[in-house]
Amino acid sequence: MATADILLTPARIFYAPVGEELPDENTVDYGDEWGGNWEDLGYTLTPVTMNISRELFELFVEQLTNPVKRKITQETLTIETTLAEITGDNLLLAFGGSVTETPAGAGQVEKVELEAGGDTTPDVYAFGLEGEYVDDDNESFPVRVLMFRGNPILGGAMQFAKAAGMGIPIRITAEADTTKDVGKQLLLIQKVTADALT
């Protein structure tokens, strides 16, 4: 058994426009910026969690007490965490709407404003997580989870407290990427285990 396959790692979380080129596993090492339009969402106050749930239809026949067939009727993939950095981009992901950034000027404070509410169409982005795999030779490689299409939303209550950091709880729910084959439409999990040969 390989203890290197037991991962102890925080995760960085990224987002980009849908269809953005995925980070190249051959050139983008663990801890690197992903390039293109991928944006790092910064520090998190809670671990990044991922869950997939499936609902099954079960067919019973009169002669038996157990189901004889099952069919998956619903599949839901979610990623959740609490973003530590209160930025315009992070607020926009959680609330939707629009962000206006005003620079400081004569008689004008610098500010960031979010206006939201009333839009019936959720925003859609690509999302990615990156953790670390350390092999038996103490070499670091990326472990990545890539969600092709996801809808972000505020995932819980924001708190203002004297003894806790104010964070933005965020929940991202995947949509199917119907440009991909069935069985490959929600996510890609990629664990790099060795460098390319030269």
N, C-alpha and C positions, 0 to 999 in steps of 0.2 A: 504494500500500500504506500502511496506517495503522499507524504504530509504536505508537500508543496501544493497539492490540489485542494488543500483546505485554505480558503481565502480569508485573510484578515485585512479588510480594506475599507476606507471611506470611498465615496463616489463623488465625482464631479458631474454636474448636469449641464447639458448644452441644449440650445435650440437653434433652429434655422428655418428658412422658408421650405415649404414642401418641395421635394425634388432636388434639394441641395445634394451635391456629390458627397458621398460618405467619406469619412477619413480613411486614407489609404493605409492599410495595415503594414505595408512594406516601407513606408517613409514617415509615418506619424507614430512616434514612440510614446510610451506611457509618460504622461505629464506634459506633452507638447500641446501647443495650441492646434486646433483642428483645421484652421485655415478656412478659406472661402467665406461664407456668411455665417458660419457656426459661431455662436456667442456663448461664453461661459456665464452661467447664472450666479456664480460666486459662492460664498460660504452658505452652509445650511446649519440650522439649529438642531435638526433631528436627522437620524439616518434616512437615506433614500430607500424607500421600499417599493417593491413591484409585486403585483398579484395578478393572476389570471383565473377567472372563474368560468365554468361551463355549466350550462343547463342541459339536461338530457331528457328527451322523450323516451319513455319505456313502454314497450308493447308487451302486454300480458295476454295469454290465451286462456280460455276457460279451463283447460285441463291441467294447468300448472300454477303453482304459487309464485314462481320466479319469472322475471321478464325473459323473453326469448330474443329480443332485439332492442338495441338502443340507438338513438340518433342524437347528435349534438344539435341543439336548436338555437343556442345563444352562446357567444364567447365574448368575454369582457376582459381587457387588459388595462390595468391602471398602474401609474407611478405616482407616489406621494412623497412629499417632504415639506419642510418649512424653510423657506428662503430667509437668510439672515439679513440680506442687504435690501434696504428700502430704496429702490431706484425706480425711475420711471418705467424702464423695461419690465422689471419684475412686477410692478403694480399693474401694468398693462396686461401681462399674461394672466394674472389672477382675476381681473375685473373686466377686461375688454375695454372698449371705448376708445379714447384718444388721449395722448399725452402731449402737453405743450411745455417746452423748456424756454424760459425767458432769461436772458443774460442780464447781469447787473448793468445798470446805466445811471445816468444822472437822475436822481429821484426815484429810481426803480431798483428794487431788490432782485437778486437772482432767485428764481423759483422753478419748481417743477409742479405742474398741475395735471391731475387725471380727472377726466369727465367721463362718466359711464352710466349705462342704464337704458333699457328699452330696445336694444338690438336683439333680434330673434335668431340671428345666424352666428353660431360660435366660431371663433377664430380657429384656424388649423395651421399647425406647424409640424416640422420634424423635430424629434427629440432624441438625445443620446445620453447615455451614462458611461462613465469610465472609472473602473477600479483597477487594482494592481494585482498581477500574478507574479510571485517571486519563485523562481525555480530552485532546484537543489544547489546550484552554483551561486545563489544570491543575485541572479540577474533579474531585472524587472521588465515585465511585459504588460501590455494593456489587456484588460478584459472589458469588452464594450457591449452594451445593449443599445440597439438602434430601433426606435419606433418611427416608422415611415410617415404616419399621419396621426396627430393627436390634438385633442381639444383641451386646453388648460382652463381651469376655473379655481376660484377660491375654495380651498378644501376644508375649511373650518373657521373658527372664530379668531380674529386678530385680537391680541390683548395688549393693553397698555398697563404696565406694572412697574413698580419701583424695584422689584427684585428679580426681574426676568427680562431677557431681550425681546424686543418687539419683532416678530417675524411675520412672514406671509405664508400661511399654510396653502399649499398648492396641490391640486389633484389633476393629473393628466390622464385622459381616457382615450384609448386608441380607436381609430377608424380603420376600416379595411382599405388597403391600397389595392384597388381592383386592377391596376396595371400589372400586378404580379400574379404568379400562378397560385391556385388554391393550395393552401397549406403553407404559404410563404407570405401572407398578406399583412400580418400584424407586426412582426418584429424579427430582428436578426440578433443573435447572441454570438459574440466572437471572442475567443480566448486565444491569444498569441502565446505560443509555448517555446519558440526558438527563433533566432535570427535567420534571415535568408542566407543561403550559401553564396559564397563569392567565387 
